[in-house]
Amino acid sequence: MKVSVIVIGDEILLGQVTDTNSGDIARHIAPYGWEVGDVQAVGDEADEIRLAIDRAFEQSDVVLTTGGLGPTKDDITKGVMRDYFGGELREDPAVLANVMDVVGRRGFKINALTAAQAIVPTSCRVIQNRVGTAPIMWFEKGGKVLVAMPGVPFETREMFTSEVFPQLRGKFKTDVDIEHAVLMVTDYTESALAEKIAPWEEALPEYLHLAYLPKPGLIRLRIDGAHRDRDFIASEVKRAAGELAAMLGDAVIATEDLTPAQILLQRCRELGLTLATAESCTGGNIAHELTLIPGSSDVFAGSVVSYSNDVKMGLLGVERVTLEANGAVSLPVVREMAEGALRAVGAHVAVATSGIAGPGGGSEEKPVGTVCMAAAVTAPDGMTVCEAETHHFPGNRQRVIEASTTRVLIKAIKLLRAM
C-alpha cells in the first residue's frame, strides 16, 4: 500500500522548520507493509496545495497532509480542503468541546482564534485531536482518502499512530500477512556487511526482503516477509533471522528493534546492575539518551559531566599526573574517569568519554573528532574490569557527540555480554 505525503508550510520551504513528519509516518507504516511513495513540500498557497493534492492522488489511494491547520491567517489548508472536496465551513460542537478541553488542560483561556479551530468543512469526518487544538479531517473522494493533520510533530506522531493509521488499515484491508525480524549489528560498515552476507541475501526467496538501516556505529537489519499464509511467513522470517544471526555472531548485539541505550539498560536490569556516566566531550548526551527511556530510573544512577580538568580530578578522582602526562583526551584519563564514576555515583557499570568535538581544539596528534572512551564494570568478585579505546569520528560537532554516545554504549554492552 503506497501513501503520498504533502507537507504544507512556508516555514518548511524557507528552512526555518525541518520536516520530520514524513519520516515519522514512513517509519511507522513500513512494518505493516505500507510505504510512503512520494513526499511533496508546498508553501501556504492555495493553488500549490491543490496541485499537490492532484499529483498525490495520481500516485496513491491515501494522501496525508501535515501543516497549515493553525488558527492564524497564513494557515489556509482548511479552506483549500473545503474548496477541493466541497461542503461548507461550519462550527462543530464536538470539536469546540475538544478544543476547550485541550486549552483548559494547558491552563489557558480560549480566545476567538482558538475557538475558530472548531469551524470545519461539512465534507469531512473529524478525528478529535486529543493533544492539540487543530482537528484532524478525513476526506473521501472516488474511493480515495485524504487525511489532513496538524504540522506540530508530536501531535502528528501521537494522533497518526493511535487513531489515523489504525483507521486507514481498517478501511484498506489486505489478505497478505506481514512479518518482521530485526537484528542490531555493529563492527561493520554498510558495504562490508553487504559483502559479508551477499550470498545469503541473494538466495532469499521472493517473499522475503532485507533492508539495511545504518546509523553511526550501528546497522539495523530488518527482514520483511509477506505471504497469505501467516504461520508460514512467520516461520520463514524466524528461520531467516536465525541464519543471519548465526552468520554474524558477536556482531549482533540485539535481536529486537532497540537503541543502544535501551539494550544497555535492559542488560543491566537483567543482571541487577546500576549504571553511571562520566562525560566530557559528550556533555551529558549519554545520560540524556538513557533518561529518554521510560523506566530508566531503576538502572541509571547518575552522571558526572566533567568538562574541566578540575572536575575530573575533584569529583572523579583522576590523578593530576595522569592528566599532565597524557592530556585530557587519552586512554589513561578515560579509564580513571570511568572507574571514578563507579566510586562517585556508587554504580556497578560506568562509561566515560573525553574528546575533541570541534570545530576547534584539534592538533596534528589529536585532530578534531578524536574521542577516547571507556567502559568499566565491577565484577562479582569485587574486581573492576575496564576497557578503553580511541575513535576518530568525521563530521560536525553534533555528529561527533552522537557517534561517541552510540559507540561507548555499545562498548558497555559488549563488556557485559560475557557476564
C-alpha positions as a Python dict, from the first residue, in 0.01 Angstrom:
ca = {
    (1, 'M'): (0, 0, 0),
    (2, 'K'): (154, 330, -109),
    (3, 'V'): (89, 659, 66),
    (4, 'S'): (159, 1012, -55),
    (5, 'V'): (256, 1281, 196),
    (6, 'I'): (216, 1657, 147),
    (7, 'V'): (400, 1881, 392),
    (8, 'I'): (245, 2228, 399),
    (9, 'G'): (401, 2549, 527),
    (10, 'D'): (616, 2840, 412),
    (11, 'E'): (843, 2771, 709),
    (12, 'I'): (935, 2435, 556),
    (13, 'L'): (1039, 2587, 222),
    (14, 'L'): (1231, 2867, 396),
    (15, 'G'): (1427, 2617, 603),
    (16, 'Q'): (1302, 2765, 930),
    (17, 'V'): (1149, 2430, 1027),
    (18, 'T'): (1267, 2084, 924),
    (19, 'D'): (1006, 1833, 817),
    (20, 'T'): (1017, 1531, 1047),
    (21, 'N'): (655, 1426, 1000),
    (22, 'S'): (705, 1242, 669),
    (23, 'G'): (990, 1038, 818),
    (24, 'D'): (787, 954, 1129),
    (25, 'I'): (498, 840, 911),
    (26, 'A'): (721, 630, 686),
    (27, 'R'): (891, 457, 979),
    (28, 'H'): (561, 377, 1146),
    (29, 'I'): (382, 230, 845),
    (30, 'A'): (670, 28, 698),
    (31, 'P'): (637, -270, 934),
    (32, 'Y'): (276, -312, 819),
    (33, 'G'): (368, -339, 451),
    (34, 'W'): (273, 21, 374),
    (35, 'E'): (520, 269, 230),
    (36, 'V'): (549, 637, 150),
    (37, 'G'): (564, 660, -229),
    (38, 'D'): (632, 1031, -252),
    (39, 'V'): (666, 1343, -40),
    (40, 'Q'): (583, 1695, -157),
    (41, 'A'): (661, 2016, 30),
    (42, 'V'): (449, 2320, -58),
    (43, 'G'): (401, 2665, 88),
    (44, 'D'): (86, 2825, 224),
    (45, 'E'): (-52, 2896, -124),
    (46, 'A'): (-392, 2763, -229),
    (47, 'D'): (-313, 2677, -593),
    (48, 'E'): (6, 2496, -494),
    (49, 'I'): (-176, 2290, -232),
    (50, 'R'): (-448, 2193, -482),
    (51, 'L'): (-190, 2092, -745),
    (52, 'A'): (-6, 1887, -485),
    (53, 'I'): (-326, 1704, -393),
    (54, 'D'): (-395, 1629, -762),
    (55, 'R'): (-43, 1490, -808),
    (56, 'A'): (-68, 1286, -489),
    (57, 'F'): (-400, 1124, -584),
    (58, 'E'): (-245, 1023, -918),
    (59, 'Q'): (15, 827, -719),
    (60, 'S'): (-178, 689, -423),
    (61, 'D'): (-517, 597, -280),
    (62, 'V'): (-415, 753, 53),
    (63, 'V'): (-289, 1110, 87),
    (64, 'L'): (-169, 1253, 416),
    (65, 'T'): (-115, 1624, 466),
    (66, 'T'): (57, 1789, 761),
    (67, 'G'): (55, 2157, 846),
    (68, 'G'): (-150, 2466, 771),
    (69, 'L'): (-425, 2393, 1023),
    (70, 'G'): (-339, 2656, 1282),
    (71, 'P'): (-558, 2948, 1390),
    (72, 'T'): (-369, 3229, 1211),
    (73, 'K'): (-436, 3385, 869),
    (74, 'D'): (-146, 3208, 698),
    (75, 'D'): (-300, 2869, 783),
    (76, 'I'): (-520, 2815, 479),
    (77, 'T'): (-531, 2436, 447),
    (78, 'K'): (-881, 2405, 592),
    (79, 'G'): (-1028, 2643, 334),
    (80, 'V'): (-845, 2471, 49),
    (81, 'M'): (-986, 2135, 158),
    (82, 'R'): (-1336, 2280, 167),
    (83, 'D'): (-1292, 2410, -191),
    (84, 'Y'): (-1141, 2081, -309),
    (85, 'F'): (-1389, 1839, -151),
    (86, 'G'): (-1697, 2064, -136),
    (87, 'G'): (-1930, 2139, 153),
    (88, 'E'): (-1941, 2440, 384),
    (89, 'L'): (-1737, 2562, 679),
    (90, 'R'): (-1942, 2523, 998),
    (91, 'E'): (-1875, 2513, 1368),
    (92, 'D'): (-1872, 2159, 1503),
    (93, 'P'): (-1985, 2149, 1870),
    (94, 'A'): (-1786, 1830, 1938),
    (95, 'V'): (-1469, 1990, 1803),
    (96, 'L'): (-1529, 2304, 2009),
    (97, 'A'): (-1571, 2094, 2324),
    (98, 'N'): (-1244, 1913, 2248),
    (99, 'V'): (-1061, 2242, 2184),
    (100, 'M'): (-1188, 2385, 2513),
    (101, 'D'): (-1077, 2070, 2695),
    (102, 'V'): (-725, 2081, 2544),
    (103, 'V'): (-686, 2451, 2618),
    (104, 'G'): (-820, 2409, 2971),
    (105, 'R'): (-577, 2127, 3048),
    (106, 'R'): (-293, 2358, 2949),
    (107, 'G'): (-412, 2622, 3191),
    (108, 'F'): (-511, 2879, 2925),
    (109, 'K'): (-832, 3060, 2841),
    (110, 'I'): (-982, 3011, 2498),
    (111, 'N'): (-983, 3311, 2261),
    (112, 'A'): (-1163, 3378, 1935),
    (113, 'L'): (-883, 3248, 1713),
    (114, 'T'): (-853, 2923, 1902),
    (115, 'A'): (-1232, 2880, 1913),
    (116, 'A'): (-1232, 2913, 1532),
    (117, 'Q'): (-1048, 2582, 1516),
    (118, 'A'): (-1392, 2426, 1566),
    (119, 'I'): (-1503, 2551, 1223),
    (120, 'V'): (-1454, 2260, 982),
    (121, 'P'): (-1577, 2160, 634),
    (122, 'T'): (-1902, 1965, 634),
    (123, 'S'): (-1744, 1733, 375),
    (124, 'C'): (-1501, 1586, 628),
    (125, 'R'): (-1522, 1340, 913),
    (126, 'V'): (-1341, 1478, 1214),
    (127, 'I'): (-1095, 1279, 1423),
    (128, 'Q'): (-1061, 1463, 1751),
    (129, 'N'): (-708, 1579, 1827),
    (130, 'R'): (-653, 1486, 2192),
    (131, 'V'): (-317, 1664, 2214),
    (132, 'G'): (-378, 1983, 2017),
    (133, 'T'): (-644, 2227, 1905),
    (134, 'A'): (-632, 2162, 1528),
    (135, 'P'): (-890, 1896, 1435),
    (136, 'I'): (-783, 1612, 1208),
    (137, 'M'): (-1001, 1596, 896),
    (138, 'W'): (-1076, 1279, 698),
    (139, 'F'): (-1199, 1332, 339),
    (140, 'E'): (-1307, 1070, 84),
    (141, 'K'): (-1339, 1107, -291),
    (142, 'G'): (-1377, 834, -552),
    (143, 'G'): (-1273, 561, -310),
    (144, 'K'): (-959, 751, -212),
    (145, 'V'): (-882, 914, 121),
    (146, 'L'): (-707, 1233, 227),
    (147, 'V'): (-636, 1293, 595),
    (148, 'A'): (-533, 1647, 693),
    (149, 'M'): (-324, 1651, 1012),
    (150, 'P'): (-154, 1927, 1213),
    (151, 'G'): (208, 2014, 1146),
    (152, 'V'): (324, 2006, 1509),
    (153, 'P'): (538, 1689, 1512),
    (154, 'F'): (435, 1548, 1850),
    (155, 'E'): (66, 1600, 1763),
    (156, 'T'): (104, 1429, 1427),
    (157, 'R'): (305, 1142, 1574),
    (158, 'E'): (61, 1077, 1858),
    (159, 'M'): (-260, 1102, 1660),
    (160, 'F'): (-132, 924, 1348),
    (161, 'T'): (-16, 621, 1541),
    (162, 'S'): (-311, 600, 1780),
    (163, 'E'): (-604, 697, 1556),
    (164, 'V'): (-536, 780, 1191),
    (165, 'F'): (-332, 481, 1082),
    (166, 'P'): (-544, 219, 1259),
    (167, 'Q'): (-848, 364, 1080),
    (168, 'L'): (-667, 361, 746),
    (169, 'R'): (-572, -2, 795),
    (170, 'G'): (-934, -79, 878),
    (171, 'K'): (-1053, 78, 553),
    (172, 'F'): (-783, -59, 322),
    (173, 'K'): (-765, -418, 437),
    (174, 'T'): (-538, -678, 279),
    (175, 'D'): (-526, -1056, 297),
    (176, 'V'): (-145, -1052, 295),
    (177, 'D'): (23, -1102, 633),
    (178, 'I'): (337, -900, 706),
    (179, 'E'): (602, -1033, 947),
    (180, 'H'): (931, -877, 1053),
    (181, 'A'): (1252, -953, 1236),
    (182, 'V'): (1524, -707, 1335),
    (183, 'L'): (1891, -755, 1411),
    (184, 'M'): (2108, -475, 1553),
    (185, 'V'): (2458, -515, 1410),
    (186, 'T'): (2785, -340, 1495),
    (187, 'D'): (3152, -369, 1391),
    (188, 'Y'): (3067, -348, 1020),
    (189, 'T'): (3037, -70, 766),
    (190, 'E'): (2729, -99, 548),
    (191, 'S'): (2931, -204, 244),
    (192, 'A'): (3136, -459, 439),
    (193, 'L'): (2820, -607, 587),
    (194, 'A'): (2654, -628, 246),
    (195, 'E'): (2961, -806, 111),
    (196, 'K'): (2967, -1047, 405),
    (197, 'I'): (2607, -1162, 364),
    (198, 'A'): (2573, -1121, -14),
    (199, 'P'): (2539, -1495, -97),
    (200, 'W'): (2278, -1540, 176),
    (201, 'E'): (2085, -1230, 67),
    (202, 'E'): (2088, -1331, -300),
    (203, 'A'): (1937, -1668, -206),
    (204, 'L'): (1638, -1516, -26),
    (205, 'P'): (1301, -1627, -164),
    (206, 'E'): (1084, -1362, -326),
    (207, 'Y'): (856, -1336, -23),
    (208, 'L'): (1144, -1219, 200),
    (209, 'H'): (1327, -888, 179),
    (210, 'L'): (1625, -747, 369),
    (211, 'A'): (1663, -375, 444),
    (212, 'Y'): (1977, -201, 570),
    (213, 'L'): (1915, 92, 806),
    (214, 'P'): (2254, 232, 912),
    (215, 'K'): (2342, 483, 1182),
    (216, 'P'): (2690, 581, 1302),
    (217, 'G'): (2839, 271, 1465),
    (218, 'L'): (2528, 58, 1419),
    (219, 'I'): (2332, -106, 1140),
    (220, 'R'): (1973, -216, 1180),
    (221, 'L'): (1893, -513, 958),
    (222, 'R'): (1523, -570, 906),
    (223, 'I'): (1385, -884, 745),
    (224, 'D'): (1037, -832, 600),
    (225, 'G'): (815, -1119, 493),
    (226, 'A'): (484, -1104, 308),
    (227, 'H'): (256, -1401, 241),
    (228, 'R'): (-109, -1502, 265),
    (229, 'D'): (-22, -1789, 499),
    (230, 'R'): (53, -1627, 835),
    (231, 'D'): (207, -1931, 1003),
    (232, 'F'): (427, -1999, 702),
    (233, 'I'): (567, -1648, 674),
    (234, 'A'): (620, -1615, 1049),
    (235, 'S'): (821, -1937, 1042),
    (236, 'E'): (1021, -1826, 737),
    (237, 'V'): (1109, -1487, 888),
    (238, 'K'): (1219, -1653, 1212),
    (239, 'R'): (1431, -1902, 1018),
    (240, 'A'): (1598, -1631, 810),
    (241, 'A'): (1671, -1418, 1117),
    (242, 'G'): (1827, -1719, 1290),
    (243, 'E'): (2050, -1790, 991),
    (244, 'L'): (2162, -1428, 973),
    (245, 'A'): (2232, -1407, 1346),
    (246, 'A'): (2442, -1724, 1332),
    (247, 'M'): (2637, -1588, 1036),
    (248, 'L'): (2719, -1256, 1208),
    (249, 'G'): (2788, -1394, 1555),
    (250, 'D'): (2901, -1143, 1818),
    (251, 'A'): (2840, -852, 1581),
    (252, 'V'): (2469, -888, 1663),
    (253, 'I'): (2406, -701, 1988),
    (254, 'A'): (2027, -741, 1987),
    (255, 'T'): (1754, -928, 1805),
    (256, 'E'): (1497, -661, 1881),
    (257, 'D'): (1449, -312, 1739),
    (258, 'L'): (1615, -130, 2029),
    (259, 'T'): (1851, 164, 2064),
    (260, 'P'): (2194, 106, 2224),
    (261, 'A'): (2067, 287, 2533),
    (262, 'Q'): (1770, 51, 2557),
    (263, 'I'): (1990, -254, 2505),
    (264, 'L'): (2233, -147, 2778),
    (265, 'L'): (1958, -65, 3025),
    (266, 'Q'): (1789, -397, 2955),
    (267, 'R'): (2114, -589, 3007),
    (268, 'C'): (2192, -405, 3332),
    (269, 'R'): (1840, -472, 3455),
    (270, 'E'): (1873, -845, 3381),
    (271, 'L'): (2198, -856, 3578),
    (272, 'G'): (2074, -637, 3863),
    (273, 'L'): (2335, -369, 3793),
    (274, 'T'): (2322, 10, 3815),
    (275, 'L'): (2479, 245, 3563),
    (276, 'A'): (2664, 577, 3566),
    (277, 'T'): (2826, 807, 3310),
    (278, 'A'): (3132, 1030, 3326),
    (279, 'E'): (3119, 1269, 3032),
    (280, 'S'): (3347, 1536, 2896),
    (281, 'C'): (3306, 1591, 2521),
    (282, 'T'): (2954, 1440, 2514),
    (283, 'G'): (2840, 1693, 2774),
    (284, 'G'): (2564, 1478, 2925),
    (285, 'N'): (2431, 1341, 2596),
    (286, 'I'): (2480, 980, 2707),
    (287, 'A'): (2279, 1045, 3022),
    (288, 'H'): (2018, 1220, 2807),
    (289, 'E'): (1981, 917, 2579),
    (290, 'L'): (1944, 689, 2879),
    (291, 'T'): (1688, 904, 3061),
    (292, 'L'): (1473, 940, 2748),
    (293, 'I'): (1373, 578, 2809),
    (294, 'P'): (1078, 521, 3045),
    (295, 'G'): (1178, 315, 3347),
    (296, 'S'): (1548, 401, 3322),
    (297, 'S'): (1547, 520, 3683),
    (298, 'D'): (1568, 164, 3811),
    (299, 'V'): (1909, 125, 3642),
    (300, 'F'): (2060, 466, 3575),
    (301, 'A'): (2208, 608, 3895),
    (302, 'G'): (2361, 937, 3782),
    (303, 'S'): (2616, 1128, 3579),
    (304, 'V'): (2919, 1349, 3625),
    (305, 'V'): (2968, 1597, 3340),
    (306, 'S'): (3336, 1667, 3395),
    (307, 'Y'): (3410, 1922, 3126),
    (308, 'S'): (3701, 2076, 3312),
    (309, 'N'): (4010, 1902, 3439),
    (310, 'D'): (3938, 2033, 3789),
    (311, 'V'): (3608, 1843, 3792),
    (312, 'K'): (3777, 1534, 3652),
    (313, 'M'): (4020, 1544, 3943),
    (314, 'G'): (3786, 1672, 4214),
    (315, 'L'): (3478, 1456, 4153),
    (316, 'L'): (3610, 1158, 3961),
    (317, 'G'): (3950, 1123, 4121),
    (318, 'V'): (4152, 1146, 3800),
    (319, 'E'): (4516, 1188, 3901),
    (320, 'R'): (4687, 1517, 3813),
    (321, 'V'): (4992, 1327, 3697),
    (322, 'T'): (4774, 1125, 3456),
    (323, 'L'): (4633, 1443, 3302),
    (324, 'E'): (4973, 1615, 3278),
    (325, 'A'): (5143, 1314, 3125),
    (326, 'N'): (4875, 1218, 2875),
    (327, 'G'): (4634, 1508, 2829),
    (328, 'A'): (4260, 1503, 2894),
    (329, 'V'): (4191, 1323, 2567),
    (330, 'S'): (4370, 998, 2639),
    (331, 'L'): (4303, 637, 2728),
    (332, 'P'): (4454, 658, 3078),
    (333, 'V'): (4229, 955, 3163),
    (334, 'V'): (3903, 794, 3043),
    (335, 'R'): (3990, 477, 3233),
    (336, 'E'): (4026, 678, 3552),
    (337, 'M'): (3707, 871, 3470),
    (338, 'A'): (3506, 550, 3430),
    (339, 'E'): (3647, 396, 3747),
    (340, 'G'): (3592, 725, 3929),
    (341, 'A'): (3228, 729, 3823),
    (342, 'L'): (3179, 385, 3977),
    (343, 'R'): (3301, 525, 4309),
    (344, 'A'): (3141, 871, 4289),
    (345, 'V'): (2795, 750, 4192),
    (346, 'G'): (2808, 410, 4359),
    (347, 'A'): (2718, 225, 4040),
    (348, 'H'): (2821, -116, 3910),
    (349, 'V'): (2878, -9, 3547),
    (350, 'A'): (3013, 317, 3408),
    (351, 'V'): (3104, 469, 3072),
    (352, 'A'): (3331, 766, 3011),
    (353, 'T'): (3418, 994, 2719),
    (354, 'S'): (3678, 1262, 2658),
    (355, 'G'): (3745, 1405, 2315),
    (356, 'I'): (3763, 1693, 2071),
    (357, 'A'): (3420, 1752, 1922),
    (358, 'G'): (3530, 2063, 1728),
    (359, 'P'): (3522, 2269, 1526),
    (360, 'G'): (3840, 2393, 1701),
    (361, 'G'): (4079, 2247, 1955),
    (362, 'G'): (4236, 1979, 1740),
    (363, 'S'): (4604, 1916, 1673),
    (364, 'E'): (4809, 1705, 1437),
    (365, 'E'): (4840, 1437, 1702),
    (366, 'K'): (4477, 1461, 1814),
    (367, 'P'): (4263, 1604, 1532),
    (368, 'V'): (3903, 1714, 1567),
    (369, 'G'): (3684, 1406, 1601),
    (370, 'T'): (3929, 1221, 1826),
    (371, 'V'): (3740, 1066, 2115),
    (372, 'C'): (3870, 839, 2388),
    (373, 'M'): (3613, 628, 2569),
    (374, 'A'): (3599, 362, 2835),
    (375, 'A'): (3355, 120, 2994),
    (376, 'A'): (3407, -20, 3342),
    (377, 'V'): (3222, -281, 3545),
    (378, 'T'): (3268, -413, 3895),
    (379, 'A'): (3273, -791, 3866),
    (380, 'P'): (3102, -1020, 4120),
    (381, 'D'): (3441, -1091, 4279),
    (382, 'G'): (3484, -718, 4350),
    (383, 'M'): (3747, -661, 4083),
    (384, 'T'): (3695, -377, 3836),
    (385, 'V'): (3727, -455, 3465),
    (386, 'C'): (3784, -152, 3245),
    (387, 'E'): (3832, -136, 2869),
    (388, 'A'): (3917, 176, 2669),
    (389, 'E'): (3963, 268, 2305),
    (390, 'T'): (4014, 567, 2078),
    (391, 'H'): (3800, 658, 1778),
    (392, 'H'): (3821, 925, 1510),
    (393, 'F'): (3475, 1037, 1406),
    (394, 'P'): (3410, 1250, 1095),
    (395, 'G'): (3155, 1530, 1073),
    (396, 'N'): (3050, 1833, 1271),
    (397, 'R'): (3029, 1876, 1647),
    (398, 'Q'): (2683, 1724, 1680),
    (399, 'R'): (2775, 1420, 1474),
    (400, 'V'): (3089, 1358, 1681),
    (401, 'I'): (2886, 1377, 2003),
    (402, 'E'): (2615, 1144, 1873),
    (403, 'A'): (2863, 893, 1729),
    (404, 'S'): (3061, 893, 2054),
    (405, 'T'): (2742, 831, 2253),
    (406, 'T'): (2644, 534, 2038),
    (407, 'R'): (2990, 382, 2036),
    (408, 'V'): (3052, 397, 2412),
    (409, 'L'): (2709, 249, 2486),
    (410, 'I'): (2791, -39, 2252),
    (411, 'K'): (3126, -82, 2427),
    (412, 'A'): (2949, -124, 2760),
    (413, 'I'): (2702, -372, 2607),
    (414, 'K'): (2991, -584, 2483),
    (415, 'L'): (3170, -566, 2816),
    (416, 'L'): (2859, -701, 2990),
    (417, 'R'): (2795, -971, 2732),
    (418, 'A'): (3027, -1220, 2899),
    (419, 'M'): (2870, -1170, 3244),
}
